[in-house]
Amino acid sequence: MSRRPRDGQRRPVTSSLTAPVAPRDLAVAARRSRRPPGRPERGAATLELVVLFPVVLLITFGVIEGALWYHARNVALAAAEEGVRAATSNGATVADGVAEARSFAQEAGADGVLSAVAVSASGGDTEVTITVEGSSQSLFPGWSGHLVSQSASGPVERFTGPD
């Protein structure tokens, strides 16, 4: 049995491997090492979450909104290209191209991808241009979405005689 040192006397030096440590002392030491004195940080994670969550949510909705606009743009371009294919084939008219573009845009964008579709055409005997305009779908209530306008043009197929 070891004796307790009296006041003013030093304790004998022992190795940390051999000195018994009470579990209570370990818990106190762990608690002290996590929290610096004079600077409590209880609730810091909650505050960080409250500040960062709306920012993360806004970025996520912005990415989805951009993807919806890009998809609506691709649908409008595909509709314009289909209209040009129909209008430039041999014996077809510009009205045939407009009807095909409108039909394609309504079928491909039927689930709200492209709304308020307007198709216009211009051209003559040698070239046809078809423009498809509309609005993309929006995630934000009260906002009609981004405007989309895509054009496609191509030469009219025709037979020409030798010069």
DABEL-V959677 format. One record per run of one state. SS is the DSSP state (hx for helix, st for strand, lp for the rest). FROM is the first residue (numbers start at 1). TO is the last residue. If there is no record, write none. Layout:
# DABEL-V959677
<<SS,FROM,TO> <SS,FROM,TO>>
This chain:
# DABEL-V959677
<<lp,1,22> <hx,23,34> <lp,35,43> <hx,44,88> <lp,89,93> <hx,94,108> <lp,109,113> <st,114,123> <lp,124,126> <st,127,136> <lp,137,146> <st,147,155> <lp,156,163>>
